[in-house]
Amino acid sequence: MMGRKMPESRHWNWTLVIAIGCCCLLTQIVAQTSKQDATSASFTDDAVTDDSEHPGYVSDTPEDGSSFIDQYEQGVQAYLSNEWEDCVYFLERALEGYRTYYESVANCRIECEYAARDVKNRGDFLHGSNIENLQHYELILRRTLCLSKCARKYAIYRYLPFSEDFDGHYMDIFQEQKVYPYLYACYVKSNRVTLAASAAYTYLVKHPEDGIMKKNFEEAIEMPGVDRDEISDLEEKKFVELLIGGIVDEQENHWERAIERLEGSIKQYIFDENQCRASCEGEFDHGFLPDFITAIGNHFTNALYCKRNCTSNMGMVRGKYYENLFPRHYQHLQKAYYHVKRYEESYRAGMSFLLFHDDDLQMPEALKTIETEAKGSVTASFFKPRRVEAVEYNDRMQYEQKLAEFIKQEFDLLEDGTSDVDLDREYDEEGEMLIAEEDRTETEEESEEEDNQPQEDVSNELYPKETIGYNDHDEL
């Protein structure tokens, strides 16, 4: 049974991949689709099983009714039975099924969020006044209804029946790309040596510390018949090719093509990250039976941390981690627009870059050059960062960082029993807390010690302190 060919991805520099360091952050599988096809789904308990009642079901549903979990199990069994062609066939189908599931779920959540936002923007609520914040819950109900319809339309339950992975075991296998070690072995045994090397490399991008797979990769690239130029990360995000292509065009002074690719990369980057963020809005096991507000708070916190990880995961490109990769687009766009004398676009790209790097010393000098060359054509619009992506992206990132810091600080204090100590404090008649003299002295000493300690950059707590990567023409 012959397996389909894995989708081609981008080329890489094979000689330096082995230097991938343990400190690189893990990337997350992010499937690629066009924005026009942005539809997805979430689980519903009342999913309909009769196709005749729902002619809108997608046609690429597994004909045998199996999910990607079933196909994964069949592939592993074929591996254990030394049936290498069947192993490749089923594991490739499993990966494709997971991508379809991932895209559909994420895109449905994105679509339904936009639909609810439209209701809010139009003010088209069931009632005119927002009594007790009921409009907020009306939007949640509207999104719930939208998600339920979307799940039925795209038959998501067929790809992953909820009961099939109640504890998330299989989802972890696909999210952590644990299919690829099996696929590597089956590719080798079926003499697909270039794909074997690509499978090993794909797993290493996610797990750079894995010594066994490093050795397998080193052996694979030395096998007879391997095409090193075709070895690639089989799960690479679509924006990467656009970004690197734009940078290469910039280096070769192909300014117009660089602009086209870099602008395309911005749109694709945001879409890829939004898919990752949407995938964070799934089930959450509270581990206890919380009340209404506590359940919302716990689930939101879990999703928040997951979404913040999406931002960091987007920075892993071909074996190297780039902190704050998104703003780099504007740095390159500023230069490209400047060379084609589109001064306003260049200036605004530079202003957008400074939103994220307000301490940068080179960009202000570049903007001064534009002011000098543009002379009388400079208007107020020059000085506005690009709001559609840059301003909103930066605002969201800052707000989420503050929320994460608030959660960590306040709930850590709660876990440490600080609130119990506060209950024993005395208060004066105006409600001010009275601090005992010994407590006051201790507090002042602690404050002085904290002032003398170097301040931790909380904004970078998700990022590694050091990154080991490689340098080549793809260097960003």
TORKOL-4160 file (C-alpha; in steps of 0.2 Angstrom, whole numbers, padded with zeros to 4 digits, m for minus):
476
<pt num="1" X="0000" Y="0000" Z="0000"/>
<pt num="2" X="0009" Y="0016" Z="m0006"/>
<pt num="3" X="0008" Y="0031" Z="0005"/>
<pt num="4" X="0005" Y="0049" Z="m0002"/>
<pt num="5" X="0020" Y="0060" Z="m0003"/>
<pt num="6" X="0022" Y="0072" Z="0011"/>
<pt num="7" X="0019" Y="0090" Z="0007"/>
<pt num="8" X="0035" Y="0099" Z="0002"/>
<pt num="9" X="0041" Y="0113" Z="0013"/>
<pt num="10" X="0056" Y="0125" Z="0013"/>
<pt num="11" X="0074" Y="0122" Z="0011"/>
<pt num="12" X="0086" Y="0123" Z="0025"/>
<pt num="13" X="0105" Y="0123" Z="0029"/>
<pt num="14" X="0109" Y="0105" Z="0034"/>
<pt num="15" X="0127" Y="0108" Z="0040"/>
<pt num="16" X="0121" Y="0118" Z="0055"/>
<pt num="17" X="0105" Y="0111" Z="0061"/>
<pt num="18" X="0115" Y="0099" Z="0072"/>
<pt num="19" X="0119" Y="0114" Z="0083"/>
<pt num="20" X="0101" Y="0116" Z="0088"/>
<pt num="21" X="0102" Y="0119" Z="0107"/>
<pt num="22" X="0092" Y="0113" Z="0121"/>
<pt num="23" X="0087" Y="0130" Z="0127"/>
<pt num="24" X="0077" Y="0133" Z="0111"/>
<pt num="25" X="0059" Y="0134" Z="0115"/>
<pt num="26" X="0047" Y="0121" Z="0108"/>
<pt num="27" X="0037" Y="0126" Z="0093"/>
<pt num="28" X="0019" Y="0121" Z="0091"/>
<pt num="29" X="0011" Y="0113" Z="0076"/>
<pt num="30" X="0002" Y="0127" Z="0066"/>
<pt num="31" X="m0008" Y="0122" Z="0051"/>
<pt num="32" X="m0008" Y="0134" Z="0036"/>
<pt num="33" X="m0024" Y="0139" Z="0027"/>
<pt num="34" X="m0029" Y="0155" Z="0018"/>
<pt num="35" X="m0039" Y="0168" Z="0027"/>
<pt num="36" X="m0053" Y="0166" Z="0015"/>
<pt num="37" X="m0056" Y="0148" Z="0021"/>
<pt num="38" X="m0056" Y="0154" Z="0039"/>
<pt num="39" X="m0069" Y="0142" Z="0046"/>
<pt num="40" X="m0067" Y="0130" Z="0060"/>
<pt num="41" X="m0076" Y="0121" Z="0074"/>
<pt num="42" X="m0077" Y="0115" Z="0092"/>
<pt num="43" X="m0084" Y="0100" Z="0101"/>
<pt num="44" X="m0102" Y="0098" Z="0103"/>
<pt num="45" X="m0111" Y="0084" Z="0113"/>
<pt num="46" X="m0126" Y="0084" Z="0101"/>
<pt num="47" X="m0117" Y="0082" Z="0085"/>
<pt num="48" X="m0128" Y="0075" Z="0072"/>
<pt num="49" X="m0123" Y="0058" Z="0064"/>
<pt num="50" X="m0135" Y="0058" Z="0049"/>
<pt num="51" X="m0126" Y="0064" Z="0033"/>
<pt num="52" X="m0142" Y="0066" Z="0024"/>
<pt num="53" X="m0149" Y="0079" Z="0035"/>
<pt num="54" X="m0133" Y="0089" Z="0033"/>
<pt num="55" X="m0128" Y="0090" Z="0015"/>
<pt num="56" X="m0115" Y="0103" Z="0019"/>
<pt num="57" X="m0103" Y="0091" Z="0027"/>
<pt num="58" X="m0085" Y="0091" Z="0020"/>
<pt num="59" X="m0081" Y="0078" Z="0008"/>
<pt num="60" X="m0063" Y="0074" Z="0014"/>
<pt num="61" X="m0070" Y="0065" Z="0030"/>
<pt num="62" X="m0062" Y="0047" Z="0031"/>
<pt num="63" X="m0072" Y="0035" Z="0021"/>
<pt num="64" X="m0070" Y="0021" Z="0033"/>
<pt num="65" X="m0076" Y="0032" Z="0048"/>
<pt num="66" X="m0059" Y="0032" Z="0056"/>
<pt num="67" X="m0052" Y="0047" Z="0065"/>
<pt num="68" X="m0034" Y="0052" Z="0064"/>
<pt num="69" X="m0031" Y="0043" Z="0081"/>
<pt num="70" X="m0037" Y="0027" Z="0073"/>
<pt num="71" X="m0025" Y="0030" Z="0059"/>
<pt num="72" X="m0011" Y="0033" Z="0071"/>
<pt num="73" X="m0014" Y="0017" Z="0080"/>
<pt num="74" X="m0014" Y="0008" Z="0064"/>
<pt num="75" X="0002" Y="0016" Z="0058"/>
<pt num="76" X="0010" Y="0011" Z="0075"/>
<pt num="77" X="0004" Y="m0007" Z="0073"/>
<pt num="78" X="0011" Y="m0008" Z="0056"/>
<pt num="79" X="0028" Y="m0002" Z="0062"/>
<pt num="80" X="0028" Y="m0015" Z="0076"/>
<pt num="81" X="0023" Y="m0028" Z="0062"/>
<pt num="82" X="0037" Y="m0022" Z="0051"/>
<pt num="83" X="0024" Y="m0017" Z="0037"/>
<pt num="84" X="0033" Y="m0002" Z="0032"/>
<pt num="85" X="0022" Y="0004" Z="0017"/>
<pt num="86" X="0007" Y="0002" Z="0028"/>
<pt num="87" X="0016" Y="0012" Z="0042"/>
<pt num="88" X="0020" Y="0026" Z="0030"/>
<pt num="89" X="0002" Y="0026" Z="0023"/>
<pt num="90" X="m0007" Y="0027" Z="0040"/>
<pt num="91" X="0004" Y="0039" Z="0049"/>
<pt num="92" X="0004" Y="0051" Z="0034"/>
<pt num="93" X="m0015" Y="0050" Z="0034"/>
<pt num="94" X="m0015" Y="0053" Z="0053"/>
<pt num="95" X="m0005" Y="0068" Z="0052"/>
<pt num="96" X="m0016" Y="0075" Z="0038"/>
<pt num="97" X="m0031" Y="0071" Z="0048"/>
<pt num="98" X="m0025" Y="0080" Z="0063"/>
<pt num="99" X="m0020" Y="0096" Z="0052"/>
<pt num="100" X="m0038" Y="0096" Z="0045"/>
<pt num="101" X="m0045" Y="0094" Z="0063"/>
<pt num="102" X="m0033" Y="0108" Z="0070"/>
<pt num="103" X="m0037" Y="0120" Z="0056"/>
<pt num="104" X="m0056" Y="0117" Z="0057"/>
<pt num="105" X="m0057" Y="0119" Z="0076"/>
<pt num="106" X="m0046" Y="0135" Z="0076"/>
<pt num="107" X="m0054" Y="0143" Z="0061"/>
<pt num="108" X="m0072" Y="0140" Z="0068"/>
<pt num="109" X="m0067" Y="0149" Z="0084"/>
<pt num="110" X="m0059" Y="0163" Z="0074"/>
<pt num="111" X="m0074" Y="0165" Z="0063"/>
<pt num="112" X="m0086" Y="0165" Z="0078"/>
<pt num="113" X="m0076" Y="0177" Z="0087"/>
<pt num="114" X="m0077" Y="0189" Z="0072"/>
<pt num="115" X="m0096" Y="0186" Z="0071"/>
<pt num="116" X="m0099" Y="0191" Z="0089"/>
<pt num="117" X="m0088" Y="0206" Z="0087"/>
<pt num="118" X="m0099" Y="0212" Z="0072"/>
<pt num="119" X="m0114" Y="0210" Z="0083"/>
<pt num="120" X="m0105" Y="0221" Z="0096"/>
<pt num="121" X="m0099" Y="0234" Z="0083"/>
<pt num="122" X="m0117" Y="0236" Z="0076"/>
<pt num="123" X="m0125" Y="0236" Z="0094"/>
<pt num="124" X="m0137" Y="0223" Z="0088"/>
<pt num="125" X="m0140" Y="0216" Z="0105"/>
<pt num="126" X="m0157" Y="0209" Z="0111"/>
<pt num="127" X="m0159" Y="0223" Z="0123"/>
<pt num="128" X="m0153" Y="0241" Z="0122"/>
<pt num="129" X="m0145" Y="0243" Z="0139"/>
<pt num="130" X="m0131" Y="0233" Z="0146"/>
<pt num="131" X="m0139" Y="0228" Z="0163"/>
<pt num="132" X="m0128" Y="0219" Z="0174"/>
<pt num="133" X="m0116" Y="0216" Z="0160"/>
<pt num="134" X="m0128" Y="0204" Z="0151"/>
<pt num="135" X="m0122" Y="0209" Z="0134"/>
<pt num="136" X="m0106" Y="0201" Z="0138"/>
<pt num="137" X="m0115" Y="0185" Z="0141"/>
<pt num="138" X="m0126" Y="0187" Z="0126"/>
<pt num="139" X="m0110" Y="0188" Z="0115"/>
<pt num="140" X="m0104" Y="0172" Z="0123"/>
<pt num="141" X="m0121" Y="0163" Z="0120"/>
<pt num="142" X="m0120" Y="0169" Z="0102"/>
<pt num="143" X="m0102" Y="0162" Z="0100"/>
<pt num="144" X="m0108" Y="0146" Z="0107"/>
<pt num="145" X="m0122" Y="0144" Z="0095"/>
<pt num="146" X="m0110" Y="0149" Z="0081"/>
<pt num="147" X="m0098" Y="0136" Z="0086"/>
<pt num="148" X="m0111" Y="0122" Z="0088"/>
<pt num="149" X="m0117" Y="0126" Z="0070"/>
<pt num="150" X="m0099" Y="0126" Z="0063"/>
<pt num="151" X="m0095" Y="0109" Z="0072"/>
<pt num="152" X="m0110" Y="0101" Z="0063"/>
<pt num="153" X="m0106" Y="0109" Z="0046"/>
<pt num="154" X="m0088" Y="0103" Z="0046"/>
<pt num="155" X="m0092" Y="0087" Z="0055"/>
<pt num="156" X="m0077" Y="0089" Z="0067"/>
<pt num="157" X="m0083" Y="0075" Z="0078"/>
<pt num="158" X="m0078" Y="0063" Z="0064"/>
<pt num="159" X="m0060" Y="0067" Z="0066"/>
<pt num="160" X="m0059" Y="0066" Z="0084"/>
<pt num="161" X="m0074" Y="0059" Z="0094"/>
<pt num="162" X="m0072" Y="0067" Z="0111"/>
<pt num="163" X="m0073" Y="0050" Z="0120"/>
<pt num="164" X="m0058" Y="0044" Z="0110"/>
<pt num="165" X="m0046" Y="0056" Z="0119"/>
<pt num="166" X="m0054" Y="0060" Z="0135"/>
<pt num="167" X="m0037" Y="0063" Z="0144"/>
<pt num="168" X="m0028" Y="0072" Z="0130"/>
<pt num="169" X="m0016" Y="0058" Z="0128"/>
<pt num="170" X="m0017" Y="0057" Z="0109"/>
<pt num="171" X="m0018" Y="0076" Z="0107"/>
<pt num="172" X="m0001" Y="0077" Z="0116"/>
<pt num="173" X="0006" Y="0065" Z="0103"/>
<pt num="174" X="0001" Y="0076" Z="0089"/>
<pt num="175" X="0005" Y="0093" Z="0097"/>
<pt num="176" X="0022" Y="0087" Z="0102"/>
<pt num="177" X="0025" Y="0079" Z="0085"/>
<pt num="178" X="0028" Y="0062" Z="0092"/>
<pt num="179" X="0022" Y="0054" Z="0076"/>
<pt num="180" X="0038" Y="0058" Z="0067"/>
<pt num="181" X="0050" Y="0046" Z="0076"/>
<pt num="182" X="0039" Y="0032" Z="0070"/>
<pt num="183" X="0038" Y="0040" Z="0053"/>
<pt num="184" X="0057" Y="0042" Z="0052"/>
<pt num="185" X="0060" Y="0023" Z="0054"/>
<pt num="186" X="0046" Y="0018" Z="0042"/>
<pt num="187" X="0053" Y="0030" Z="0029"/>
<pt num="188" X="0071" Y="0023" Z="0031"/>
<pt num="189" X="0064" Y="0005" Z="0029"/>
<pt num="190" X="0054" Y="0010" Z="0014"/>
<pt num="191" X="0070" Y="0018" Z="0006"/>
<pt num="192" X="0062" Y="0036" Z="0007"/>
<pt num="193" X="0079" Y="0043" Z="0014"/>
<pt num="194" X="0076" Y="0062" Z="0010"/>
<pt num="195" X="0059" Y="0061" Z="0019"/>
<pt num="196" X="0067" Y="0051" Z="0033"/>
<pt num="197" X="0079" Y="0065" Z="0035"/>
<pt num="198" X="0065" Y="0078" Z="0035"/>
<pt num="199" X="0055" Y="0068" Z="0048"/>
<pt num="200" X="0070" Y="0068" Z="0059"/>
<pt num="201" X="0073" Y="0086" Z="0057"/>
<pt num="202" X="0055" Y="0091" Z="0060"/>
<pt num="203" X="0055" Y="0081" Z="0076"/>
<pt num="204" X="0072" Y="0090" Z="0081"/>
<pt num="205" X="0065" Y="0107" Z="0078"/>
<pt num="206" X="0052" Y="0103" Z="0092"/>
<pt num="207" X="0064" Y="0093" Z="0103"/>
<pt num="208" X="0081" Y="0100" Z="0100"/>
<pt num="209" X="0088" Y="0090" Z="0115"/>
<pt num="210" X="0084" Y="0073" Z="0109"/>
<pt num="211" X="0101" Y="0064" Z="0107"/>
<pt num="212" X="0094" Y="0049" Z="0099"/>
<pt num="213" X="0085" Y="0058" Z="0085"/>
<pt num="214" X="0101" Y="0069" Z="0082"/>
<pt num="215" X="0111" Y="0054" Z="0079"/>
<pt num="216" X="0097" Y="0047" Z="0067"/>
<pt num="217" X="0097" Y="0063" Z="0058"/>
<pt num="218" X="0116" Y="0063" Z="0056"/>
<pt num="219" X="0115" Y="0046" Z="0049"/>
<pt num="220" X="0100" Y="0050" Z="0038"/>
<pt num="221" X="0109" Y="0064" Z="0029"/>
<pt num="222" X="0124" Y="0053" Z="0025"/>
<pt num="223" X="0113" Y="0039" Z="0017"/>
<pt num="224" X="0115" Y="0036" Z="m0002"/>
<pt num="225" X="0102" Y="0045" Z="m0012"/>
<pt num="226" X="0097" Y="0058" Z="0000"/>
<pt num="227" X="0094" Y="0075" Z="m0007"/>
<pt num="228" X="0100" Y="0087" Z="0006"/>
<pt num="229" X="0093" Y="0102" Z="m0003"/>
<pt num="230" X="0075" Y="0095" Z="m0001"/>
<pt num="231" X="0077" Y="0091" Z="0018"/>
<pt num="232" X="0064" Y="0103" Z="0027"/>
<pt num="233" X="0054" Y="0105" Z="0042"/>
<pt num="234" X="0037" Y="0096" Z="0037"/>
<pt num="235" X="0028" Y="0107" Z="0049"/>
<pt num="236" X="0035" Y="0124" Z="0045"/>
<pt num="237" X="0023" Y="0138" Z="0046"/>
<pt num="238" X="0019" Y="0146" Z="0030"/>
<pt num="239" X="0024" Y="0164" Z="0035"/>
<pt num="240" X="0042" Y="0158" Z="0036"/>
<pt num="241" X="0045" Y="0156" Z="0017"/>
<pt num="242" X="0038" Y="0173" Z="0014"/>
<pt num="243" X="0048" Y="0181" Z="0028"/>
<pt num="244" X="0065" Y="0174" Z="0022"/>
<pt num="245" X="0061" Y="0177" Z="0004"/>
<pt num="246" X="0057" Y="0195" Z="0008"/>
<pt num="247" X="0074" Y="0197" Z="0017"/>
<pt num="248" X="0083" Y="0188" Z="0003"/>
<pt num="249" X="0075" Y="0200" Z="m0009"/>
<pt num="250" X="0080" Y="0215" Z="0001"/>
<pt num="251" X="0098" Y="0209" Z="0002"/>
<pt num="252" X="0098" Y="0208" Z="m0017"/>
<pt num="253" X="0090" Y="0225" Z="m0019"/>
<pt num="254" X="0073" Y="0218" Z="m0026"/>
<pt num="255" X="0063" Y="0230" Z="m0016"/>
<pt num="256" X="0046" Y="0229" Z="m0024"/>
<pt num="257" X="0046" Y="0210" Z="m0022"/>
<pt num="258" X="0053" Y="0211" Z="m0004"/>
<pt num="259" X="0038" Y="0223" Z="0000"/>
<pt num="260" X="0026" Y="0211" Z="m0007"/>
<pt num="261" X="0033" Y="0196" Z="0002"/>
<pt num="262" X="0035" Y="0205" Z="0019"/>
<pt num="263" X="0018" Y="0212" Z="0018"/>
<pt num="264" X="0011" Y="0194" Z="0014"/>
<pt num="265" X="0022" Y="0187" Z="0029"/>
<pt num="266" X="0014" Y="0199" Z="0041"/>
<pt num="267" X="m0004" Y="0194" Z="0036"/>
<pt num="268" X="0001" Y="0175" Z="0037"/>
<pt num="269" X="0010" Y="0177" Z="0053"/>
<pt num="270" X="m0005" Y="0185" Z="0062"/>
<pt num="271" X="m0016" Y="0171" Z="0054"/>
<pt num="272" X="m0004" Y="0157" Z="0060"/>
<pt num="273" X="m0003" Y="0164" Z="0077"/>
<pt num="274" X="m0022" Y="0167" Z="0079"/>
<pt num="275" X="m0025" Y="0149" Z="0074"/>
<pt num="276" X="m0013" Y="0144" Z="0088"/>
<pt num="277" X="m0022" Y="0155" Z="0100"/>
<pt num="278" X="m0039" Y="0149" Z="0095"/>
<pt num="279" X="m0033" Y="0131" Z="0098"/>
<pt num="280" X="m0030" Y="0136" Z="0116"/>
<pt num="281" X="m0049" Y="0138" Z="0119"/>
<pt num="282" X="m0052" Y="0120" Z="0121"/>
<pt num="283" X="m0057" Y="0109" Z="0136"/>
<pt num="284" X="m0050" Y="0112" Z="0153"/>
<pt num="285" X="m0050" Y="0100" Z="0168"/>
<pt num="286" X="m0052" Y="0110" Z="0184"/>
<pt num="287" X="m0048" Y="0096" Z="0195"/>
<pt num="288" X="m0062" Y="0101" Z="0206"/>
<pt num="289" X="m0080" Y="0108" Z="0206"/>
<pt num="290" X="m0078" Y="0127" Z="0205"/>
<pt num="291" X="m0092" Y="0140" Z="0206"/>
<pt num="292" X="m0097" Y="0150" Z="0191"/>
<pt num="293" X="m0084" Y="0164" Z="0192"/>
<pt num="294" X="m0070" Y="0153" Z="0198"/>
<pt num="295" X="m0073" Y="0141" Z="0184"/>
<pt num="296" X="m0072" Y="0156" Z="0171"/>
<pt num="297" X="m0056" Y="0163" Z="0180"/>
<pt num="298" X="m0047" Y="0146" Z="0180"/>
<pt num="299" X="m0051" Y="0142" Z="0162"/>
<pt num="300" X="m0047" Y="0160" Z="0156"/>
<pt num="301" X="m0030" Y="0159" Z="0165"/>
<pt num="302" X="m0026" Y="0142" Z="0157"/>
<pt num="303" X="m0030" Y="0149" Z="0140"/>
<pt num="304" X="m0020" Y="0165" Z="0143"/>
<pt num="305" X="m0004" Y="0155" Z="0147"/>
<pt num="306" X="m0007" Y="0145" Z="0132"/>
<pt num="307" X="m0009" Y="0160" Z="0120"/>
<pt num="308" X="0006" Y="0168" Z="0127"/>
<pt num="309" X="0016" Y="0153" Z="0123"/>
<pt num="310" X="0010" Y="0154" Z="0105"/>
<pt num="311" X="0019" Y="0171" Z="0103"/>
<pt num="312" X="0035" Y="0163" Z="0109"/>
<pt num="313" X="0033" Y="0147" Z="0098"/>
<pt num="314" X="0031" Y="0158" Z="0083"/>
<pt num="315" X="0049" Y="0163" Z="0085"/>
<pt num="316" X="0056" Y="0146" Z="0081"/>
<pt num="317" X="0062" Y="0147" Z="0063"/>
<pt num="318" X="0072" Y="0133" Z="0055"/>
<pt num="319" X="0081" Y="0127" Z="0071"/>
<pt num="320" X="0084" Y="0145" Z="0079"/>
<pt num="321" X="0074" Y="0155" Z="0091"/>
<pt num="322" X="0071" Y="0173" Z="0087"/>
<pt num="323" X="0064" Y="0184" Z="0101"/>
<pt num="324" X="0050" Y="0196" Z="0096"/>
<pt num="325" X="0050" Y="0190" Z="0078"/>
<pt num="326" X="0034" Y="0199" Z="0073"/>
<pt num="327" X="0042" Y="0217" Z="0074"/>
<pt num="328" X="0056" Y="0212" Z="0063"/>
<pt num="329" X="0044" Y="0213" Z="0048"/>
<pt num="330" X="0043" Y="0232" Z="0050"/>
<pt num="331" X="0062" Y="0234" Z="0052"/>
<pt num="332" X="0064" Y="0226" Z="0035"/>
<pt num="333" X="0049" Y="0235" Z="0027"/>
<pt num="334" X="0055" Y="0252" Z="0033"/>
<pt num="335" X="0071" Y="0250" Z="0023"/>
<pt num="336" X="0062" Y="0242" Z="0007"/>
<pt num="337" X="0049" Y="0256" Z="0006"/>
<pt num="338" X="0062" Y="0269" Z="0008"/>
<pt num="339" X="0072" Y="0263" Z="m0007"/>
<pt num="340" X="0057" Y="0264" Z="m0018"/>
<pt num="341" X="0054" Y="0282" Z="m0011"/>
<pt num="342" X="0037" Y="0277" Z="m0003"/>
<pt num="343" X="0041" Y="0288" Z="0012"/>
<pt num="344" X="0025" Y="0288" Z="0021"/>
<pt num="345" X="0024" Y="0269" Z="0021"/>
<pt num="346" X="0042" Y="0268" Z="0026"/>
<pt num="347" X="0040" Y="0280" Z="0041"/>
<pt num="348" X="0025" Y="0271" Z="0047"/>
<pt num="349" X="0034" Y="0255" Z="0046"/>
<pt num="350" X="0048" Y="0262" Z="0057"/>
<pt num="351" X="0035" Y="0269" Z="0069"/>
<pt num="352" X="0027" Y="0252" Z="0071"/>
<pt num="353" X="0044" Y="0244" Z="0074"/>
<pt num="354" X="0047" Y="0257" Z="0088"/>
<pt num="355" X="0031" Y="0252" Z="0097"/>
<pt num="356" X="0040" Y="0235" Z="0101"/>
<pt num="357" X="0058" Y="0242" Z="0103"/>
<pt num="358" X="0057" Y="0260" Z="0109"/>
<pt num="359" X="0075" Y="0259" Z="0115"/>
<pt num="360" X="0081" Y="0256" Z="0097"/>
<pt num="361" X="0094" Y="0269" Z="0092"/>
<pt num="362" X="0096" Y="0266" Z="0073"/>
<pt num="363" X="0077" Y="0267" Z="0068"/>
<pt num="364" X="0075" Y="0286" Z="0074"/>
<pt num="365" X="0090" Y="0290" Z="0063"/>
<pt num="366" X="0082" Y="0282" Z="0048"/>
<pt num="367" X="0066" Y="0291" Z="0051"/>
<pt num="368" X="0076" Y="0308" Z="0052"/>
<pt num="369" X="0083" Y="0304" Z="0035"/>
<pt num="370" X="0066" Y="0302" Z="0028"/>
<pt num="371" X="0060" Y="0318" Z="0036"/>
<pt num="372" X="0075" Y="0327" Z="0027"/>
<pt num="373" X="0072" Y="0319" Z="0010"/>
<pt num="374" X="0053" Y="0320" Z="0010"/>
<pt num="375" X="0054" Y="0338" Z="0015"/>
<pt num="376" X="0037" Y="0347" Z="0012"/>
<pt num="377" X="0027" Y="0331" Z="0009"/>
<pt num="378" X="0028" Y="0325" Z="0028"/>
<pt num="379" X="0010" Y="0325" Z="0035"/>
<pt num="380" X="0003" Y="0320" Z="0052"/>
<pt num="381" X="m0001" Y="0303" Z="0045"/>
<pt num="382" X="0018" Y="0299" Z="0044"/>
<pt num="383" X="0019" Y="0298" Z="0063"/>
<pt num="384" X="0005" Y="0285" Z="0066"/>
<pt num="385" X="0010" Y="0267" Z="0068"/>
<pt num="386" X="0000" Y="0254" Z="0058"/>
<pt num="387" X="m0015" Y="0252" Z="0068"/>
<pt num="388" X="m0023" Y="0237" Z="0059"/>
<pt num="389" X="m0009" Y="0225" Z="0065"/>
<pt num="390" X="0005" Y="0234" Z="0075"/>
<pt num="391" X="m0005" Y="0244" Z="0087"/>
<pt num="392" X="m0018" Y="0231" Z="0091"/>
<pt num="393" X="m0005" Y="0217" Z="0092"/>
<pt num="394" X="0006" Y="0227" Z="0104"/>
<pt num="395" X="m0009" Y="0232" Z="0115"/>
<pt num="396" X="m0014" Y="0214" Z="0116"/>
<pt num="397" X="0003" Y="0208" Z="0120"/>
<pt num="398" X="0005" Y="0222" Z="0134"/>
<pt num="399" X="m0012" Y="0219" Z="0142"/>
<pt num="400" X="m0009" Y="0200" Z="0142"/>
<pt num="401" X="0008" Y="0202" Z="0150"/>
<pt num="402" X="0000" Y="0213" Z="0164"/>
<pt num="403" X="m0014" Y="0200" Z="0167"/>
<pt num="404" X="m0001" Y="0186" Z="0168"/>
<pt num="405" X="0009" Y="0196" Z="0181"/>
<pt num="406" X="m0006" Y="0200" Z="0191"/>
<pt num="407" X="m0011" Y="0182" Z="0191"/>
<pt num="408" X="0006" Y="0177" Z="0196"/>
<pt num="409" X="0008" Y="0190" Z="0210"/>
<pt num="410" X="m0009" Y="0190" Z="0218"/>
<pt num="411" X="m0012" Y="0171" Z="0217"/>
<pt num="412" X="0005" Y="0167" Z="0223"/>
<pt num="413" X="0002" Y="0178" Z="0238"/>
<pt num="414" X="m0014" Y="0169" Z="0241"/>
<pt num="415" X="m0006" Y="0152" Z="0240"/>
<pt num="416" X="0008" Y="0158" Z="0252"/>
<pt num="417" X="m0005" Y="0162" Z="0265"/>
<pt num="418" X="m0002" Y="0181" Z="0264"/>
<pt num="419" X="m0021" Y="0184" Z="0265"/>
<pt num="420" X="m0022" Y="0174" Z="0282"/>
<pt num="421" X="m0008" Y="0185" Z="0289"/>
<pt num="422" X="m0017" Y="0201" Z="0283"/>
<pt num="423" X="m0033" Y="0195" Z="0293"/>
<pt num="424" X="m0023" Y="0196" Z="0309"/>
<pt num="425" X="m0017" Y="0214" Z="0306"/>
<pt num="426" X="m0025" Y="0229" Z="0316"/>
<pt num="427" X="m0034" Y="0243" Z="0307"/>
<pt num="428" X="m0036" Y="0261" Z="0313"/>
<pt num="429" X="m0053" Y="0270" Z="0313"/>
<pt num="430" X="m0051" Y="0275" Z="0295"/>
<pt num="431" X="m0048" Y="0258" Z="0289"/>
<pt num="432" X="m0029" Y="0260" Z="0287"/>
<pt num="433" X="m0019" Y="0245" Z="0292"/>
<pt num="434" X="m0008" Y="0247" Z="0307"/>
<pt num="435" X="0009" Y="0239" Z="0305"/>
<pt num="436" X="0018" Y="0234" Z="0321"/>
<pt num="437" X="0035" Y="0242" Z="0324"/>
<pt num="438" X="0045" Y="0226" Z="0321"/>
<pt num="439" X="0035" Y="0222" Z="0306"/>
<pt num="440" X="0038" Y="0240" Z="0299"/>
<pt num="441" X="0057" Y="0238" Z="0301"/>
<pt num="442" X="0057" Y="0221" Z="0293"/>
<pt num="443" X="0046" Y="0228" Z="0279"/>
<pt num="444" X="0058" Y="0243" Z="0276"/>
<pt num="445" X="0073" Y="0231" Z="0276"/>
<pt num="446" X="0065" Y="0220" Z="0263"/>
<pt num="447" X="0061" Y="0235" Z="0252"/>
<pt num="448" X="0079" Y="0241" Z="0252"/>
<pt num="449" X="0085" Y="0223" Z="0248"/>
<pt num="450" X="0072" Y="0223" Z="0233"/>
<pt num="451" X="0078" Y="0240" Z="0227"/>
<pt num="452" X="0096" Y="0233" Z="0227"/>
<pt num="453" X="0091" Y="0218" Z="0217"/>
<pt num="454" X="0092" Y="0218" Z="0198"/>
<pt num="455" X="0075" Y="0219" Z="0191"/>
<pt num="456" X="0069" Y="0203" Z="0182"/>
<pt num="457" X="0063" Y="0206" Z="0164"/>
<pt num="458" X="0046" Y="0199" Z="0167"/>
<pt num="459" X="0041" Y="0202" Z="0149"/>
<pt num="460" X="0054" Y="0189" Z="0143"/>
<pt num="461" X="0050" Y="0176" Z="0156"/>
<pt num="462" X="0044" Y="0164" Z="0142"/>
<pt num="463" X="0060" Y="0166" Z="0132"/>
<pt num="464" X="0076" Y="0157" Z="0134"/>
<pt num="465" X="0091" Y="0167" Z="0141"/>
<pt num="466" X="0102" Y="0160" Z="0128"/>
<pt num="467" X="0099" Y="0153" Z="0111"/>
<pt num="468" X="0110" Y="0141" Z="0101"/>
<pt num="469" X="0106" Y="0141" Z="0082"/>
<pt num="470" X="0114" Y="0143" Z="0066"/>
<pt num="471" X="0120" Y="0157" Z="0054"/>
<pt num="472" X="0117" Y="0156" Z="0035"/>
<pt num="473" X="0109" Y="0166" Z="0021"/>
<pt num="474" X="0092" Y="0162" Z="0030"/>
<pt num="475" X="0098" Y="0172" Z="0045"/>
<pt num="476" X="0084" Y="0184" Z="0050"/>
